[in-house]
Amino acid sequence: MAAININPKQLYEGCIQAALTHAIAVGMYPELNHEHSWDGINYCTNDSQSCRATITFHNEYIIAVFQSIDKVDKHIDALDFFDGAPKEIIEIAENEALQYVLDEDINGLAKPVVTAAFWGTWDQLNSVQSFDSIIENGGYLIRSQLLPYNDAMVKWRDYYNLDSKQISLIQKLFNAKIGSNEKLFILHEDEIELLYGDTDECLASLGELNIFKAK
């Protein structure tokens, strides 16, 4: 086990940014609706190909697990990636993050299958793998989420072909989510107009972030 060079706060903000951007753009690309989502304290991402990841943002702890199909070794127990972790983190991992990477083990039983993981507190993250090994074994899914906001937005802008008004809305919602303790946010009509394509898809994804259309 060793500390890895990932800033926990920047990771969280990067995941919020990614999910918000996805939610604003998904109406134009409904076939990508599974690529980013939030379920309670869990952020999930998927590359639509062979890799998925879940990051649990608990009040005290952060736990990330990755499953890259072409790197899977089903003889390795998922908890081997948590060697040295305190029991509180293992319990949260078992109840939260690991529930999103279930697959059949060598005996055909449904168990979590992991190719990379890291865990720790909001001050320091640790892993039994090096940072490079994490990236190679599925961590590449969160490369953009680890970038500073403006650098990441260039990536997301190009990926989703966002216009300047959409980018401004994402910035506004991001600032609101990061800078406020409020759990619920309401979209106004002029903001709804920036949800192009299938707006129901957009609103469903925004709802996962507790952002809703005004009634």
FIKOLZA-1660 file (N, C-alpha, C; in steps of 0.1 Angstrom, whole numbers, plus 5000, padded with zeros to 4 digits):
% residues 215
   i   px   py   pz ch aa at
   1 5008 4988 5000  A  M  N
   1 5000 5000 5000  A  M CA
   1 5009 5012 5000  A  M  C
   2 5005 5022 4992  A  A  N
   2 5013 5035 4991  A  A CA
   2 5003 5046 4987  A  A  C
   3 5007 5058 4991  A  A  N
   3 5000 5070 4987  A  A CA
   3 5001 5072 4972  A  A  C
   4 4990 5076 4965  A  I  N
   4 4991 5080 4951  A  I CA
   4 4988 5094 4949  A  I  C
   5 4993 5099 4938  A  N  N
   5 4992 5114 4936  A  N CA
   5 4979 5118 4929  A  N  C
   6 4968 5117 4936  A  I  N
   6 4955 5121 4932  A  I CA
   6 4949 5130 4943  A  I  C
   7 4946 5142 4939  A  N  N
   7 4939 5152 4948  A  N CA
   7 4925 5148 4950  A  N  C
   8 4921 5144 4962  A  P  N
   8 4907 5139 4964  A  P CA
   8 4896 5150 4960  A  P  C
   9 4899 5162 4964  A  K  N
   9 4889 5173 4961  A  K CA
   9 4888 5175 4946  A  K  C
  10 4899 5175 4939  A  Q  N
  10 4899 5177 4925  A  Q CA
  10 4892 5166 4918  A  Q  C
  11 4894 5154 4923  A  L  N
  11 4887 5142 4917  A  L CA
  11 4872 5143 4918  A  L  C
  12 4868 5147 4930  A  Y  N
  12 4853 5149 4932  A  Y CA
  12 4848 5160 4923  A  Y  C
  13 4854 5171 4923  A  E  N
  13 4849 5182 4914  A  E CA
  13 4850 5178 4899  A  E  C
  14 4860 5170 4895  A  G  N
  14 4861 5165 4882  A  G CA
  14 4849 5156 4878  A  G  C
  15 4845 5148 4888  A  C  N
  15 4834 5139 4885  A  C CA
  15 4821 5146 4884  A  C  C
  16 4819 5157 4893  A  I  N
  16 4807 5165 4892  A  I CA
  16 4807 5172 4878  A  I  C
  17 4818 5177 4874  A  Q  N
  17 4819 5184 4861  A  Q CA
  17 4816 5174 4849  A  Q  C
  18 4821 5162 4850  A  A  N
  18 4819 5152 4840  A  A CA
  18 4804 5149 4839  A  A  C
  19 4798 5147 4851  A  A  N
  19 4784 5143 4851  A  A CA
  19 4775 5154 4846  A  A  C
  20 4778 5166 4850  A  L  N
  20 4770 5178 4846  A  L CA
  20 4771 5180 4831  A  L  C
  21 4783 5179 4826  A  T  N
  21 4785 5180 4811  A  T CA
  21 4777 5170 4804  A  T  C
  22 4778 5157 4808  A  H  N
  22 4770 5146 4802  A  H CA
  22 4755 5149 4803  A  H  C
  23 4751 5154 4814  A  A  N
  23 4736 5156 4816  A  A CA
  23 4731 5167 4806  A  A  C
  24 4739 5177 4804  A  I  N
  24 4735 5188 4795  A  I CA
  24 4735 5184 4781  A  I  C
  25 4744 5174 4777  A  A  N
  25 4746 5170 4763  A  A CA
  25 4739 5158 4759  A  A  C
  26 4735 5150 4769  A  V  N
  26 4730 5136 4766  A  V CA
  26 4717 5136 4757  A  V  C
  27 4710 5147 4757  A  G  N
  27 4698 5147 4749  A  G CA
  27 4701 5147 4734  A  G  C
  28 4713 5151 4731  A  M  N
  28 4718 5151 4717  A  M CA
  28 4724 5137 4713  A  M  C
  29 4728 5130 4724  A  Y  N
  29 4735 5117 4722  A  Y CA
  29 4729 5106 4732  A  Y  C
  30 4716 5103 4730  A  P  N
  30 4710 5094 4740  A  P CA
  30 4716 5080 4740  A  P  C
  31 4723 5076 4730  A  E  N
  31 4730 5063 4730  A  E CA
  31 4741 5063 4740  A  E  C
  32 4745 5075 4745  A  L  N
  32 4756 5075 4755  A  L CA
  32 4751 5077 4769  A  L  C
  33 4738 5074 4771  A  N  N
  33 4732 5078 4784  A  N CA
  33 4737 5071 4796  A  N  C
  34 4744 5060 4794  A  H  N
  34 4750 5052 4805  A  H CA
  34 4764 5056 4808  A  H  C
  35 4770 5065 4801  A  E  N
  35 4784 5068 4802  A  E CA
  35 4788 5075 4816  A  E  C
  36 4779 5083 4821  A  H  N
  36 4781 5089 4834  A  H CA
  36 4768 5089 4841  A  H  C
  37 4768 5086 4854  A  S  N
  37 4756 5087 4862  A  S CA
  37 4760 5088 4877  A  S  C
  38 4750 5092 4885  A  W  N
  38 4752 5093 4900  A  W CA
  38 4741 5085 4906  A  W  C
  39 4744 5077 4916  A  D  N
  39 4735 5069 4923  A  D CA
  39 4738 5071 4938  A  D  C
  40 4731 5080 4944  A  G  N
  40 4734 5083 4958  A  G CA
  40 4748 5089 4959  A  G  C
  41 4757 5082 4967  A  I  N
  41 4770 5087 4968  A  I CA
  41 4780 5081 4958  A  I  C
  42 4775 5074 4948  A  N  N
  42 4783 5067 4939  A  N CA
  42 4783 5074 4925  A  N  C
  43 4795 5077 4920  A  Y  N
  43 4796 5082 4906  A  Y CA
  43 4801 5070 4897  A  Y  C
  44 4793 5068 4886  A  C  N
  44 4797 5057 4878  A  C CA
  44 4800 5062 4864  A  C  C
  45 4810 5056 4857  A  T  N
  45 4813 5059 4844  A  T CA
  45 4817 5047 4836  A  T  C
  46 4814 5047 4823  A  N  N
  46 4815 5036 4814  A  N CA
  46 4820 5041 4800  A  N  C
  47 4829 5034 4794  A  D  N
  47 4834 5039 4781  A  D CA
  47 4826 5033 4769  A  D  C
  48 4815 5027 4772  A  S  N
  48 4806 5021 4761  A  S CA
  48 4813 5010 4754  A  S  C
  49 4824 5005 4759  A  Q  N
  49 4832 4994 4753  A  Q CA
  49 4835 4983 4763  A  Q  C
  50 4846 4984 4770  A  S  N
  50 4849 4973 4778  A  S CA
  50 4854 4977 4792  A  S  C
  51 4851 4989 4796  A  C  N
  51 4856 4993 4809  A  C CA
  51 4846 5001 4817  A  C  C
  52 4845 4999 4830  A  R  N
  52 4836 5007 4838  A  R CA
  52 4842 5010 4852  A  R  C
  53 4837 5020 4858  A  A  N
  53 4843 5024 4871  A  A CA
  53 4832 5030 4880  A  A  C
  54 4834 5028 4893  A  T  N
  54 4826 5035 4903  A  T CA
  54 4834 5041 4913  A  T  C
  55 4831 5053 4917  A  I  N
  55 4838 5060 4928  A  I CA
  55 4828 5064 4938  A  I  C
  56 4830 5059 4950  A  T  N
  56 4821 5062 4962  A  T CA
  56 4826 5074 4969  A  T  C
  57 4818 5085 4970  A  F  N
  57 4822 5097 4978  A  F CA
  57 4814 5097 4991  A  F  C
  58 4820 5090 5001  A  H  N
  58 4814 5089 5014  A  H CA
  58 4818 5102 5021  A  H  C
  59 4811 5105 5032  A  N  N
  59 4814 5117 5040  A  N CA
  59 4829 5117 5045  A  N  C
  60 4834 5106 5048  A  E  N
  60 4848 5105 5053  A  E CA
  60 4858 5098 5044  A  E  C
  61 4853 5090 5035  A  Y  N
  61 4862 5082 5027  A  Y CA
  61 4858 5083 5012  A  Y  C
  62 4868 5079 5004  A  I  N
  62 4866 5078 4989  A  I CA
  62 4872 5065 4985  A  I  C
  63 4864 5058 4977  A  I  N
  63 4867 5044 4972  A  I CA
  63 4864 5044 4957  A  I  C
  64 4874 5040 4950  A  A  N
  64 4873 5039 4935  A  A CA
  64 4876 5025 4931  A  A  C
  65 4868 5019 4922  A  V  N
  65 4871 5006 4916  A  V CA
  65 4869 5006 4901  A  V  C
  66 4877 4998 4894  A  F  N
  66 4877 4998 4880  A  F CA
  66 4877 4984 4875  A  F  C
  67 4870 4982 4864  A  Q  N
  67 4869 4969 4858  A  Q CA
  67 4871 4970 4843  A  Q  C
  68 4883 4966 4838  A  S  N
  68 4887 4966 4824  A  S CA
  68 4886 4952 4819  A  S  C
  69 4877 4949 4811  A  I  N
  69 4874 4935 4807  A  I CA
  69 4886 4928 4802  A  I  C
  70 4894 4934 4793  A  D  N
  70 4906 4928 4787  A  D CA
  70 4918 4927 4797  A  D  C
  71 4916 4932 4809  A  K  N
  71 4927 4930 4819  A  K CA
  71 4922 4921 4831  A  K  C
  72 4910 4916 4831  A  V  N
  72 4904 4909 4842  A  V CA
  72 4912 4895 4844  A  V  C
  73 4915 4893 4857  A  D  N
  73 4920 4880 4862  A  D CA
  73 4910 4875 4873  A  D  C
  74 4901 4866 4869  A  K  N
  74 4891 4862 4879  A  K CA
  74 4896 4854 4890  A  K  C
  75 4909 4851 4890  A  H  N
  75 4915 4843 4901  A  H CA
  75 4918 4853 4913  A  H  C
  76 4918 4866 4910  A  I  N
  76 4922 4876 4920  A  I CA
  76 4909 4881 4927  A  I  C
  77 4909 4880 4940  A  D  N
  77 4898 4885 4948  A  D CA
  77 4898 4900 4948  A  D  C
  78 4886 4906 4947  A  A  N
  78 4885 4920 4946  A  A CA
  78 4890 4927 4959  A  A  C
  79 4889 4920 4970  A  L  N
  79 4894 4926 4983  A  L CA
  79 4909 4926 4984  A  L  C
  80 4916 4919 4975  A  D  N
  80 4931 4919 4974  A  D CA
  80 4935 4934 4971  A  D  C
  81 4927 4941 4964  A  F  N
  81 4930 4955 4960  A  F CA
  81 4929 4964 4972  A  F  C
  82 4924 4959 4983  A  F  N
  82 4921 4968 4995  A  F CA
  82 4930 4963 5007  A  F  C
  83 4941 4956 5003  A  D  N
  83 4950 4952 5014  A  D CA
  83 4956 4964 5021  A  D  C
  84 4955 4963 5034  A  G  N
  84 4959 4974 5043  A  G CA
  84 4949 4985 5046  A  G  C
  85 4937 4984 5039  A  A  N
  85 4927 4994 5042  A  A CA
  85 4920 4991 5055  A  A  C
  86 4916 5002 5062  A  P  N
  86 4908 4999 5075  A  P CA
  86 4895 4993 5072  A  P  C
  87 4889 4986 5082  A  K  N
  87 4877 4978 5080  A  K CA
  87 4865 4987 5076  A  K  C
  88 4866 5000 5080  A  E  N
  88 4855 5009 5076  A  E CA
  88 4854 5011 5061  A  E  C
  89 4866 5012 5055  A  I  N
  89 4866 5014 5041  A  I CA
  89 4862 5001 5034  A  I  C
  90 4867 4990 5039  A  I  N
  90 4863 4977 5033  A  I CA
  90 4848 4975 5033  A  I  C
  91 4842 4978 5045  A  E  N
  91 4827 4977 5046  A  E CA
  91 4820 4986 5036  A  E  C
  92 4824 4998 5035  A  I  N
  92 4818 5007 5025  A  I CA
  92 4820 5002 5011  A  I  C
  93 4832 4997 5008  A  A  N
  93 4835 4992 4994  A  A CA
  93 4826 4981 4991  A  A  C
  94 4824 4971 5001  A  E  N
  94 4815 4960 4998  A  E CA
  94 4801 4964 4996  A  E  C
  95 4796 4974 5004  A  N  N
  95 4782 4978 5003  A  N CA
  95 4779 4988 4992  A  N  C
  96 4790 4995 4987  A  E  N
  96 4788 5005 4977  A  E CA
  96 4795 5002 4964  A  E  C
  97 4807 5007 4962  A  A  N
  97 4815 5006 4950  A  A CA
  97 4815 4993 4943  A  A  C
  98 4818 4982 4951  A  L  N
  98 4820 4969 4946  A  L CA
  98 4807 4963 4940  A  L  C
  99 4796 4969 4945  A  Q  N
  99 4783 4964 4939  A  Q CA
  99 4780 4967 4925  A  Q  C
 100 4789 4976 4920  A  Y  N
 100 4787 4981 4906  A  Y CA
 100 4796 4974 4896  A  Y  C
 101 4805 4965 4901  A  V  N
 101 4814 4958 4892  A  V CA
 101 4813 4943 4894  A  V  C
 102 4800 4939 4896  A  L  N
 102 4797 4924 4897  A  L CA
 102 4798 4917 4884  A  L  C
 103 4804 4905 4884  A  D  N
 103 4805 4897 4873  A  D CA
 103 4806 4883 4878  A  D  C
 104 4806 4873 4869  A  E  N
 104 4808 4859 4873  A  E CA
 104 4822 4856 4875  A  E  C
 105 4824 4849 4887  A  D  N
 105 4838 4845 4890  A  D CA
 105 4841 4831 4883  A  D  C
 106 4852 4825 4886  A  I  N
 106 4856 4813 4879  A  I CA
 106 4846 4801 4882  A  I  C
 107 4838 4803 4893  A  N  N
 107 4828 4793 4896  A  N CA
 107 4814 4796 4891  A  N  C
 108 4813 4807 4883  A  G  N
 108 4800 4811 4878  A  G CA
 108 4792 4819 4888  A  G  C
 109 4797 4823 4899  A  L  N
 109 4790 4830 4909  A  L CA
 109 4792 4845 4907  A  L  C
 110 4782 4853 4910  A  A  N
 110 4782 4868 4909  A  A CA
 110 4791 4874 4920  A  A  C
 111 4802 4879 4917  A  K  N
 111 4811 4885 4926  A  K CA
 111 4817 4898 4920  A  K  C
 112 4822 4907 4928  A  P  N
 112 4829 4919 4922  A  P CA
 112 4842 4915 4916  A  P  C
 113 4844 4920 4904  A  V  N
 113 4856 4917 4896  A  V CA
 113 4863 4930 4893  A  V  C
 114 4875 4932 4898  A  V  N
 114 4882 4945 4898  A  V CA
 114 4896 4943 4891  A  V  C
 115 4900 4953 4884  A  T  N
 115 4914 4953 4878  A  T CA
 115 4922 4965 4883  A  T  C
 116 4916 4974 4890  A  A  N
 116 4923 4985 4897  A  A CA
 116 4914 4991 4907  A  A  C
 117 4921 4997 4917  A  A  N
 117 4913 5004 4928  A  A CA
 117 4922 5013 4936  A  A  C
 118 4916 5023 4942  A  F  N
 118 4923 5031 4952  A  F CA
 118 4912 5036 4962  A  F  C
 119 4917 5040 4974  A  W  N
 119 4908 5043 4985  A  W CA
 119 4916 5052 4995  A  W  C
 120 4908 5058 5003  A  G  N
 120 4914 5067 5014  A  G CA
 120 4905 5077 5019  A  G  C
 121 4910 5088 5024  A  T  N
 121 4902 5098 5029  A  T CA
 121 4902 5111 5020  A  T  C
 122 4895 5121 5024  A  W  N
 122 4895 5133 5016  A  W CA
 122 4908 5141 5017  A  W  C
 123 4918 5136 5025  A  D  N
 123 4931 5141 5025  A  D CA
 123 4941 5134 5018  A  D  C
 124 4940 5120 5017  A  Q  N
 124 4950 5112 5011  A  Q CA
 124 4944 5099 5005  A  Q  C
 125 4948 5096 4993  A  L  N
 125 4943 5084 4986  A  L CA
 125 4955 5074 4985  A  L  C
 126 4952 5061 4986  A  N  N
 126 4962 5050 4986  A  N CA
 126 4958 5039 4977  A  N  C
 127 4968 5031 4974  A  S  N
 127 4965 5019 4965  A  S CA
 127 4976 5009 4967  A  S  C
 128 4973 4996 4964  A  V  N
 128 4983 4986 4963  A  V CA
 128 4990 4987 4950  A  V  C
 129 4985 4995 4940  A  Q  N
 129 4991 4996 4927  A  Q CA
 129 4997 5010 4926  A  Q  C
 130 5006 5011 4916  A  S  N
 130 5011 5024 4913  A  S CA
 130 5001 5032 4905  A  S  C
 131 5003 5045 4904  A  F  N
 131 4993 5053 4896  A  F CA
 131 4993 5049 4882  A  F  C
 132 5005 5046 4876  A  D  N
 132 5005 5041 4862  A  D CA
 132 4998 5028 4860  A  D  C
 133 4999 5019 4870  A  S  N
 133 4992 5007 4869  A  S CA
 133 4977 5009 4870  A  S  C
 134 4972 5018 4878  A  I  N
 134 4958 5021 4879  A  I CA
 134 4953 5026 4866  A  I  C
 135 4960 5035 4860  A  I  N
 135 4956 5041 4847  A  I CA
 135 4956 5030 4836  A  I  C
 136 4965 5021 4836  A  E  N
 136 4966 5010 4826  A  E CA
 136 4955 5000 4828  A  E  C
 137 4950 4998 4840  A  N  N
 137 4940 4988 4843  A  N CA
 137 4926 4993 4845  A  N  C
 138 4923 5004 4838  A  G  N
 138 4910 5010 4839  A  G CA
 138 4909 5024 4843  A  G  C
 139 4919 5029 4850  A  G  N
 139 4919 5043 4855  A  G CA
 139 4919 5053 4844  A  G  C
 140 4922 5049 4832  A  Y  N
 140 4922 5059 4821  A  Y CA
 140 4908 5065 4819  A  Y  C
 141 4898 5058 4825  A  L  N
 141 4884 5063 4824  A  L CA
 141 4883 5077 4830  A  L  C
 142 4891 5080 4840  A  I  N
 142 4889 5092 4848  A  I CA
 142 4901 5102 4845  A  I  C
 143 4907 5101 4833  A  R  N
 143 4918 5110 4830  A  R CA
 143 4913 5124 4830  A  R  C
 144 4902 5127 4823  A  S  N
 144 4896 5140 4822  A  S CA
 144 4891 5145 4836  A  S  C
 145 4886 5136 4844  A  Q  N
 145 4881 5140 4857  A  Q CA
 145 4893 5145 4866  A  Q  C
 146 4905 5141 4863  A  L  N
 146 4917 5145 4871  A  L CA
 146 4923 5158 4866  A  L  C
 147 4918 5164 4855  A  L  N
 147 4924 5176 4850  A  L CA
 147 4918 5188 4857  A  L  C
 148 4925 5200 4857  A  P  N
 148 4919 5212 4861  A  P CA
 148 4906 5215 4853  A  P  C
 149 4897 5223 4859  A  Y  N
 149 4884 5225 4853  A  Y CA
 149 4885 5230 4838  A  Y  C
 150 4892 5240 4836  A  N  N
 150 4893 5245 4822  A  N CA
 150 4899 5236 4812  A  N  C
 151 4909 5228 4816  A  D  N
 151 4915 5218 4807  A  D CA
 151 4905 5207 4804  A  D  C
 152 4898 5203 4815  A  A  N
 152 4888 5192 4813  A  A CA
 152 4876 5197 4804  A  A  C
 153 4872 5210 4805  A  M  N
 153 4861 5215 4797  A  M CA
 153 4865 5215 4782  A  M  C
 154 4877 5217 4779  A  V  N
 154 4881 5216 4765  A  V CA
 154 4879 5202 4760  A  V  C
 155 4882 5192 4768  A  K  N
 155 4880 5178 4764  A  K CA
 155 4865 5175 4762  A  K  C
 156 4857 5179 4772  A  W  N
 156 4843 5177 4771  A  W CA
 156 4836 5185 4760  A  W  C
 157 4840 5197 4758  A  R  N
 157 4835 5205 4747  A  R CA
 157 4837 5198 4734  A  R  C
 158 4848 5193 4731  A  D  N
 158 4851 5186 4719  A  D CA
 158 4844 5173 4718  A  D  C
 159 4843 5166 4729  A  Y  N
 159 4836 5153 4729  A  Y CA
 159 4821 5154 4726  A  Y  C
 160 4815 5164 4732  A  Y  N
 160 4800 5166 4730  A  Y CA
 160 4796 5176 4721  A  Y  C
 161 4806 5183 4715  A  N  N
 161 4803 5194 4705  A  N CA
 161 4795 5205 4712  A  N  C
 162 4799 5210 4723  A  L  N
 162 4791 5219 4731  A  L CA
 162 4792 5233 4726  A  L  C
 163 4782 5241 4727  A  D  N
 163 4783 5255 4723  A  D CA
 163 4786 5264 4736  A  D  C
 164 4788 5276 4733  A  S  N
 164 4792 5285 4744  A  S CA
 164 4782 5287 4755  A  S  C
 165 4769 5287 4751  A  K  N
 165 4758 5288 4761  A  K CA
 165 4757 5276 4770  A  K  C
 166 4759 5264 4764  A  Q  N
 166 4759 5252 4772  A  Q CA
 166 4771 5252 4782  A  Q  C
 167 4782 5256 4777  A  I  N
 167 4794 5256 4786  A  I CA
 167 4792 5266 4797  A  I  C
 168 4785 5277 4795  A  S  N
 168 4782 5287 4805  A  S CA
 168 4773 5281 4816  A  S  C
 169 4763 5273 4811  A  L  N
 169 4753 5267 4820  A  L CA
 169 4760 5256 4828  A  L  C
 170 4769 5249 4822  A  I  N
 170 4777 5239 4830  A  I CA
 170 4785 5246 4841  A  I  C
 171 4791 5257 4838  A  Q  N
 171 4799 5264 4847  A  Q CA
 171 4790 5269 4859  A  Q  C
 172 4779 5274 4855  A  K  N
 172 4769 5279 4865  A  K CA
 172 4765 5268 4875  A  K  C
 173 4761 5257 4869  A  L  N
 173 4756 5246 4877  A  L CA
 173 4768 5240 4886  A  L  C
 174 4779 5239 4880  A  F  N
 174 4791 5234 4887  A  F CA
 174 4794 5243 4899  A  F  C
 175 4794 5256 4897  A  N  N
 175 4797 5265 4908  A  N CA
 175 4786 5264 4919  A  N  C
 176 4774 5262 4915  A  A  N
 176 4763 5260 4925  A  A CA
 176 4765 5247 4933  A  A  C
 177 4768 5236 4926  A  K  N
 177 4770 5224 4933  A  K CA
 177 4782 5224 4942  A  K  C
 178 4793 5229 4938  A  I  N
 178 4805 5229 4946  A  I CA
 178 4805 5239 4957  A  I  C
 179 4799 5251 4954  A  G  N
 179 4800 5262 4963  A  G CA
 179 4788 5263 4973  A  G  C
 180 4779 5254 4973  A  S  N
 180 4767 5255 4982  A  S CA
 180 4765 5242 4989  A  S  C
 181 4759 5244 5001  A  N  N
 181 4755 5232 5009  A  N CA
 181 4741 5227 5005  A  N  C
 182 4734 5235 4997  A  E  N
 182 4721 5232 4993  A  E CA
 182 4721 5218 4985  A  E  C
 183 4711 5210 4988  A  K  N
 183 4711 5197 4981  A  K CA
 183 4702 5197 4968  A  K  C
 184 4693 5207 4967  A  L  N
 184 4684 5207 4956  A  L CA
 184 4685 5220 4948  A  L  C
 185 4686 5219 4935  A  F  N
 185 4687 5231 4926  A  F CA
 185 4676 5230 4915  A  F  C
 186 4671 5242 4912  A  I  N
 186 4660 5243 4902  A  I CA
 186 4665 5250 4889  A  I  C
 187 4661 5243 4878  A  L  N
 187 4664 5249 4865  A  L CA
 187 4653 5258 4861  A  L  C
 188 4656 5270 4855  A  H  N
 188 4646 5279 4850  A  H CA
 188 4644 5277 4835  A  H  C
 189 4634 5284 4830  A  E  N
 189 4630 5281 4816  A  E CA
 189 4641 5284 4806  A  E  C
 190 4648 5295 4809  A  D  N
 190 4659 5299 4799  A  D CA
 190 4670 5289 4800  A  D  C
 191 4672 5282 4811  A  E  N
 191 4682 5271 4812  A  E CA
 191 4677 5258 4805  A  E  C
 192 4664 5256 4807  A  I  N
 192 4658 5244 4800  A  I CA
 192 4660 5245 4785  A  I  C
 193 4660 5257 4780  A  E  N
 193 4661 5258 4765  A  E CA
 193 4674 5254 4760  A  E  C
 194 4684 5253 4769  A  L  N
 194 4698 5249 4764  A  L CA
 194 4700 5234 4765  A  L  C
 195 4689 5227 4768  A  L  N
 195 4689 5212 4768  A  L CA
 195 4684 5207 4754  A  L  C
 196 4693 5205 4745  A  Y  N
 196 4689 5202 4731  A  Y CA
 196 4686 5188 4730  A  Y  C
 197 4678 5185 4719  A  G  N
 197 4675 5171 4716  A  G CA
 197 4664 5165 4726  A  G  C
 198 4667 5153 4731  A  D  N
 198 4657 5147 4740  A  D CA
 198 4659 5153 4754  A  D  C
 199 4651 5163 4758  A  T  N
 199 4653 5169 4771  A  T CA
 199 4650 5160 4782  A  T  C
 200 4641 5150 4780  A  D  N
 200 4638 5141 4791  A  D CA
 200 4651 5133 4795  A  D  C
 201 4660 5130 4786  A  E  N
 201 4672 5123 4789  A  E CA
 201 4681 5133 4798  A  E  C
 202 4681 5145 4794  A  C  N
 202 4689 5155 4801  A  C CA
 202 4684 5156 4815  A  C  C
 203 4671 5158 4817  A  L  N
 203 4665 5160 4830  A  L CA
 203 4667 5148 4839  A  L  C
 204 4666 5136 4833  A  A  N
 204 4668 5124 4841  A  A CA
 204 4682 5124 4847  A  A  C
 205 4692 5127 4839  A  S  N
 205 4706 5128 4843  A  S CA
 205 4708 5139 4853  A  S  C
 206 4702 5150 4851  A  L  N
 206 4704 5162 4860  A  L CA
 206 4697 5158 4874  A  L  C
 207 4686 5151 4873  A  G  N
 207 4679 5147 4885  A  G CA
 207 4688 5138 4894  A  G  C
 208 4697 5130 4888  A  E  N
 208 4706 5122 4896  A  E CA
 208 4715 5131 4905  A  E  C
 209 4717 5144 4900  A  L  N
 209 4725 5154 4907  A  L CA
 209 4717 5163 4915  A  L  C
 210 4704 5160 4917  A  N  N
 210 4694 5168 4924  A  N CA
 210 4692 5182 4918  A  N  C
 211 4692 5182 4905  A  I  N
 211 4689 5194 4897  A  I CA
 211 4676 5191 4889  A  I  C
 212 4666 5199 4892  A  F  N
 212 4653 5196 4886  A  F CA
 212 4647 5208 4879  A  F  C
 213 4638 5205 4870  A  K  N
 213 4630 5215 4863  A  K CA
 213 4620 5221 4873  A  K  C
 214 4618 5235 4872  A  A  N
 214 4608 5241 4880  A  A CA
 214 4594 5237 4876  A  A  C
 215 4586 5235 4886  A  K  N
 215 4572 5230 4883  A  K CA
 215 4563 5242 4880  A  K  C
% end
